[in-house]
Amino acid sequence: MKLSILGGGGTRAIILTKSLLQKAPLLGIDEIVFMDNNENSLNIFGAMAKKAASIIDPNVKVSYTTDAISAVKDSEYVITTIRVGGDASRVQNERIALNHGVLGQETTGAGGFFMAMKTIPALAEYCELIKKHAKPDVMVFNFSNPSGLVTQAMRDMGYDFVYGVCDAPSGFLHQVARLRKQPKEAMRMDVFGLNHLSYFTSIRENENEITAELLADPELYTETDMRYFEPDLPQKWNLLFNEYLYYFYYREKAVENILKGGTTRGESILAINQKMMKELELLDPDADFQKMLDIYAGYNHMREISYMATESSVQRNENAAIKFDLYSPEEGGYAGIALAFIQAKLTGAVSEMVLSVPNSGTVDWLADDDVVEATCTIGPDGAITKKDMRDLPDSAKVLIKTMKRYERLAARAIVEKDTDLAVEALMVHPLVNSYSLAKSLVTEYLTLNAGDFGDWRLA
């Protein structure tokens, strides 16, 4: 079985390699190809991935390339994790929004729309190549942000083999398992909403409902991603929150904290990655592999402990050792979700996971073809959204419906290159919610990036 990674020159390539290689024998994966347009980054992280594979399982053929056609040719599964324009583009996206006084966060904020403007056309080109050159029953797991909006656009364009993947829900469940001192296999969850805007309606431990008990536990708000929320709101609704809901429920605080901190998340990541690259590019993966792993682990640790720290002014309790172990058990991440899907499909063993897929009647207050993030039952026939989850409060439904209206408008605007629709999309977005701001944001972004978007016309 061949598996391909588009965007395989990114900083998470080595983590992805570890996940894939640990499951490769079980799933029959004998070839993995990392593809990226950034040759310099690919020559570092692709080479590290290849070296790691030779250590973990030399029976799996691992290669890296800048040629997308050869990468996806005859692939049965493809993971997409592209970032068009790299970290510099993220910095621009965030700063343009902040200069107008609105959140620039690259998935939920206006920056997410700008990111999608570059991601959607690029991923559509890749999907065409996949359609032509991969296996007929190929499955694509999209991790490219903003994942929900991008997956919606791909589905709207007819690429029904695309599934949105995010590791935030499963990562949170692992945190809860650690809090409860339980193996992660003991935990189950019901999730519904949109990507980076979803709610946990049920958490079960050994099939026993523990949602209310969790919400009453003070440690939930210090040891998990619920640290970003005051307890009274989730307790009132008897729900647990995706961490990205912080940007909606604490909108003005997020903007204020970023402006006060003086540095955006994108600027922090850009600085960390530039320093890491300077050190890594001086080394040889064959001769200096362990040293490269140590350097990578240190900088990755810096990325993790700084996550959402500026925006929320909440520091994460991160005491993990700064070491990258190729053989330690892998908790999952987005590769783990993709691999669990593949395993269920191959073995016929039914399992549950959270994916971004069409609503398909899961709730009657969204259209069937609206892409939602939901708990799905996975088996040989693919993913089927769970239909018996607890209903959400009206206030949560209103936010989800409003953001889905934004996503549908944004997807159409980007595919059709329609400036009026783009302005309407941002005008509807709860974190912009202004015609004049939306028009200014779209005009400025298109003006600054005129060479990248072809025949978009200015409003």
C-alpha positions in Angstrom: 0.0 0.0 0.0 1.3 3.5 -0.9 0.6 6.5 1.2 1.5 10.1 0.2 1.9 13.3 2.2 1.5 16.6 0.3 3.2 19.3 2.3 5.6 16.7 3.6 8.5 19.2 4.0 6.8 20.7 7.1 8.1 20.7 10.6 5.8 17.8 11.6 7.2 15.4 9.0 9.3 13.6 11.6 6.3 13.1 13.9 4.2 11.9 11.0 6.9 9.4 10.0 7.0 8.0 13.5 3.2 7.5 13.6 3.1 5.9 10.1 6.0 3.6 10.6 4.7 2.2 13.9 1.5 1.1 12.2 3.0 0.3 8.7 3.3 -3.5 9.2 -0.2 -3.8 10.6 -1.8 -1.9 7.8 0.4 -3.2 5.0 1.9 0.2 4.2 5.1 -0.5 2.2 5.7 2.9 0.5 5.5 6.4 1.9 6.3 9.5 -0.2 6.8 13.0 1.2 6.1 15.8 -1.4 6.7 19.5 -0.9 7.3 22.6 -3.2 9.8 24.0 -0.7 12.9 22.1 -1.7 15.1 23.5 1.1 12.7 22.4 3.8 12.0 19.1 2.1 15.7 18.3 1.9 15.9 18.7 5.7 12.7 17.2 7.0 12.2 14.8 4.1 15.7 13.5 4.6 15.1 13.2 8.4 11.9 11.2 7.7 13.8 8.9 5.4 16.5 8.3 7.9 14.0 7.7 10.7 12.2 5.2 8.5 15.4 3.3 7.9 15.9 2.9 11.6 12.3 2.1 12.6 11.3 -0.2 9.7 13.7 -0.5 6.8 11.1 -2.7 5.0 9.1 0.4 4.2 10.3 2.4 1.2 10.4 6.1 2.1 11.2 8.9 -0.4 10.7 12.6 -0.9 10.1 14.6 -4.0 9.0 18.0 -5.4 7.0 16.2 -8.1 3.3 16.0 -7.1 2.3 13.6 -9.9 4.9 10.9 -9.0 4.1 11.4 -5.3 0.4 10.6 -5.7 0.7 8.1 -8.6 -1.0 4.8 -7.5 -1.5 6.1 -3.9 -4.3 4.6 -2.0 -4.3 7.2 0.8 -3.1 10.9 0.8 -2.5 13.2 3.7 -2.6 16.9 2.8 -0.9 19.4 5.1 0.1 22.3 2.9 0.8 25.9 3.9 0.9 28.0 0.8 3.4 30.9 1.3 4.8 29.4 4.4 5.1 31.1 7.8 5.7 34.6 6.2 2.2 34.4 4.7 0.7 33.6 8.0 2.4 36.6 9.6 0.9 38.9 6.9 -2.5 37.4 7.3 -2.5 37.9 11.0 -1.1 41.5 10.9 -3.5 42.7 8.2 -6.5 41.7 10.4 -4.9 43.1 13.6 -4.2 46.4 11.9 -8.0 46.7 11.5 -8.6 45.8 15.1 -10.0 42.2 14.4 -8.6 38.8 15.2 -6.1 37.5 12.7 -5.9 33.9 14.0 -5.1 31.7 11.0 -8.1 29.3 11.2 -11.0 31.0 13.1 -10.3 34.7 12.4 -10.0 36.8 9.3 -6.5 35.4 8.8 -8.2 32.0 8.2 -10.1 33.4 5.2 -6.9 34.8 3.8 -5.1 31.5 4.3 -8.0 29.7 2.6 -7.7 32.0 -0.4 -4.3 30.5 -1.1 -5.0 27.0 0.2 -8.2 26.1 -1.6 -6.9 26.7 -5.2 -3.7 24.9 -4.5 -5.5 21.9 -2.9 -8.0 21.8 -5.8 -5.1 21.4 -8.2 -3.7 18.6 -6.1 -7.1 16.9 -5.9 -7.3 16.9 -9.7 -3.9 15.2 -9.8 -5.1 12.7 -7.2 -8.2 12.0 -9.2 -6.2 11.3 -12.3 -3.2 9.5 -11.0 -4.0 7.9 -7.6 -5.9 4.7 -7.1 -9.7 4.9 -8.1 -10.8 4.4 -4.5 -8.3 6.9 -3.0 -9.0 8.6 0.3 -7.6 12.1 1.1 -7.2 13.2 4.7 -7.1 17.0 4.7 -5.2 18.6 7.6 -4.5 21.8 5.7 -6.0 24.8 7.5 -8.6 26.1 7.9 -9.5 22.5 7.6 -13.2 22.7 7.8 -13.6 25.5 5.3 -11.0 23.9 2.9 -12.8 20.5 3.2 -16.2 22.2 2.5 -14.7 23.8 -0.7 -13.3 20.5 -1.9 -16.6 18.7 -1.3 -18.4 21.5 -3.1 -16.1 21.1 -6.0 -17.0 17.4 -6.2 -13.9 15.9 -4.5 -15.9 13.5 -2.3 -12.8 11.5 -1.4 -11.7 14.4 0.9 -12.2 14.0 4.7 -11.2 16.8 7.1 -8.9 15.8 9.9 -8.0 17.7 13.1 -6.2 16.3 16.2 -7.7 18.8 18.7 -10.7 16.6 19.8 -8.6 13.5 20.2 -5.8 15.5 21.8 -8.3 16.8 24.4 -9.6 13.3 25.1 -6.1 12.2 25.8 -5.7 15.1 28.3 -8.9 14.0 30.0 -7.7 10.4 30.1 -4.5 11.6 31.8 -6.5 13.7 34.2 -8.6 10.6 35.1 -5.6 8.4 35.2 -7.2 6.1 32.6 -5.8 4.6 29.4 -7.0 6.5 26.4 -8.9 3.4 25.2 -11.2 3.7 28.2 -12.5 7.1 27.0 -15.2 7.9 24.4 -16.6 11.2 23.3 -19.5 12.7 21.4 -18.5 15.8 19.4 -20.5 18.1 17.2 -20.0 21.5 15.5 -17.5 22.8 13.0 -13.7 22.4 12.8 -12.3 24.6 15.6 -15.8 25.4 16.7 -17.1 22.2 18.2 -18.6 21.0 21.5 -18.2 17.8 23.5 -21.7 16.8 24.4 -20.7 13.6 26.2 -17.5 12.2 27.7 -17.7 8.6 28.8 -15.2 6.6 30.9 -15.6 2.8 30.5 -19.0 3.6 29.0 -20.1 5.6 32.1 -21.2 9.2 31.5 -18.8 11.6 33.3 -19.4 15.0 31.6 -21.0 16.7 34.7 -18.4 15.2 37.0 -15.6 16.5 34.8 -17.1 20.0 34.6 -17.1 20.1 38.4 -13.5 19.1 38.7 -11.2 22.2 39.3 -8.3 20.4 37.7 -10.1 20.3 34.4 -9.5 24.0 34.1 -5.8 23.7 34.9 -4.7 20.4 33.3 -6.6 20.4 30.0 -7.6 22.8 27.2 -10.5 23.9 29.3 -7.9 26.1 31.0 -9.0 28.9 28.6 -12.5 29.1 29.9 -14.2 30.3 33.1 -16.1 27.3 34.6 -19.5 28.9 34.8 -20.3 29.0 31.0 -19.5 25.3 30.2 -21.1 24.2 33.5 -24.3 26.2 32.6 -24.5 24.3 29.3 -23.2 21.0 30.6 -20.7 20.9 27.7 -17.0 20.8 27.2 -15.5 23.2 24.6 -13.0 22.9 21.8 -10.1 25.2 22.8 -10.6 27.5 19.7 -14.0 28.6 21.1 -11.9 30.9 23.3 -11.5 33.2 20.3 -15.3 33.5 20.0 -16.2 33.7 23.7 -13.3 36.0 24.7 -12.9 37.9 21.4 -11.9 41.3 22.8 -9.5 39.7 25.3 -7.7 37.7 22.6 -7.2 40.8 20.4 -6.1 42.9 23.4 -3.6 40.3 24.6 -2.0 39.9 21.2 -1.7 43.6 20.7 -0.3 44.0 24.2 2.1 41.2 23.7 3.5 42.8 20.6 4.0 39.5 18.8 1.6 37.4 16.9 1.6 33.6 17.0 2.7 33.6 13.4 5.7 35.8 14.2 6.7 33.6 17.1 6.5 30.5 15.0 8.4 32.1 12.1 11.2 33.1 14.5 11.4 29.6 16.1 11.4 27.9 12.7 14.0 30.1 11.2 16.4 29.4 14.1 15.7 25.7 13.9 16.3 25.6 10.2 19.6 27.5 10.5 20.9 24.8 12.9 19.5 21.8 11.0 20.7 22.8 7.5 24.3 22.6 8.8 24.0 18.9 9.6 23.8 15.7 7.7 20.9 13.3 8.5 23.1 10.3 8.0 26.0 11.4 10.1 24.2 13.7 12.6 20.7 12.3 12.9 20.5 12.1 16.7 21.8 15.7 17.0 19.2 16.8 14.5 16.5 15.0 16.5 17.6 16.8 19.7 17.6 20.2 18.0 14.2 19.5 16.5 12.8 18.3 19.9 14.0 21.5 21.6 12.4 23.9 19.2 9.2 21.8 19.0 9.0 22.0 22.7 9.2 25.8 22.4 6.3 25.8 19.9 4.1 23.6 22.2 4.5 25.5 25.4 3.9 28.9 23.7 0.6 27.7 22.1 -2.2 30.2 22.8 -0.1 31.7 25.6 -0.1 35.2 24.2 -3.7 35.2 23.1 -5.1 33.9 26.4 -2.4 35.0 28.8 -2.7 31.5 30.2 0.5 29.5 30.5 0.4 25.8 29.7 1.7 23.3 32.3 4.2 21.6 30.2 6.8 19.5 32.0 7.5 16.9 29.3 11.2 16.0 28.7 12.7 17.7 25.7 13.5 14.6 23.8 12.3 12.9 20.6 12.1 9.1 21.0 11.5 7.2 17.8 10.3 4.2 19.6 8.0 5.6 22.3 4.3 4.9 21.9 2.6 7.5 19.6 -0.6 9.0 21.0 -1.9 9.8 17.6 -2.1 13.4 16.2 -3.7 13.8 12.8 -1.6 10.8 11.4 -3.1 8.7 14.2 -6.6 9.6 13.1 -5.9 8.8 9.5 -4.3 5.5 10.4 -7.2 4.5 12.7 -9.6 5.2 9.8 -7.5 3.0 7.4 -7.3 0.2 10.0 -11.1 0.2 10.5 -11.7 0.2 6.8 -9.2 -2.7 6.2 -10.1 -4.9 9.2 -13.8 -4.3 9.4 -13.5 -3.5 13.1 -15.9 -0.7 13.8 -14.5 2.3 15.7 -15.3 5.9 16.5 -13.4 9.1 15.6 -14.0 12.7 14.9 -13.9 13.9 11.3 -15.1 16.8 9.2 -17.7 15.2 6.8 -21.1 16.2 5.3 -23.9 16.6 7.9 -26.0 14.0 6.1 -29.0 14.3 8.4 -27.1 14.3 11.7 -28.9 17.5 12.7 -32.0 19.1 10.9 -30.8 22.7 11.4 -28.0 22.4 8.9 -28.0 21.3 5.3 -27.1 17.7 4.4 -24.1 18.9 2.4 -22.8 21.2 5.1 -19.4 19.9 6.3 -19.5 19.4 10.1 -17.0 18.1 12.6 -18.7 15.2 14.3 -18.1 11.9 16.0 -18.3 9.2 13.2 -18.6 5.5 13.2 -15.8 4.1 11.0 -16.0 0.7 9.3 -15.5 -1.0 5.9 -18.0 1.4 4.3 -16.3 4.5 5.4 -17.5 7.2 7.9 -21.1 7.6 9.1 -21.9 10.5 11.5 -23.3 9.5 14.8 -27.0 10.3 14.9 -28.0 10.0 18.6 -25.8 12.7 20.2 -27.3 15.1 22.7 -28.8 18.3 21.3 -26.9 21.5 21.7 -28.2 24.7 23.4 -29.7 27.3 21.0 -26.8 29.8 21.6 -24.3 27.2 20.4 -26.5 26.4 17.4 -26.7 30.0 16.4 -22.9 30.4 16.4 -22.5 27.2 14.4 -25.1 28.2 11.8 -23.6 31.7 11.5 -20.1 30.3 11.0 -21.4 27.7 8.5 -23.0 30.5 6.5 -19.6 32.2 6.5 -17.9 29.0 5.4 -20.3 28.4 2.5 -20.0 32.0 1.3 -16.2 31.9 1.7 -15.9 28.6 -0.2 -17.9 30.0 -3.1 -16.1 33.3 -3.1 -12.7 31.7 -3.3 -13.7 29.1 -5.9 -15.5 31.6 -8.1 -13.0 34.5 -7.3 -16.0 36.7 -6.4 -15.0 39.7 -4.4 -18.6 40.6 -3.4 -19.1 37.1 -1.9 -15.8 37.5 -0.1 -16.9 40.7 1.5 -20.3 39.2 2.4 -18.6 36.2 4.0 -16.4 38.3 6.3 -19.3 40.6 7.0 -21.2 37.5 8.3 -18.2 36.2 10.3 -18.8 36.9 14.0 -15.2 38.0 14.5 -15.5 40.7 11.8 -19.3 41.4 11.6 -19.0 44.7 9.7 -19.4 45.5 6.0 -16.9 48.4 6.1 -14.3 46.2 7.8 -14.9 43.3 5.5 -14.6 45.4 2.4 -11.3 47.0 3.7 -9.8 43.7 4.7 -10.6 42.0 1.3 -9.4 45.0 -0.7 -6.1 45.3 1.2 -5.4 41.6 1.0 -6.1 41.4 -2.7 -4.0 44.5 -3.3 -1.0 43.2 -1.4 -1.2 39.8 -3.1 -2.4 40.8 -6.5 0.1 38.6 -8.3 -1.1 35.4 -6.5 -4.8 35.4 -7.3 -5.3 35.8 -11.1 -8.5 37.6 -12.1 -10.0 38.5 -8.7 -11.5 42.0 -9.2 -11.3 44.6 -6.5 -14.5 45.8 -4.9 
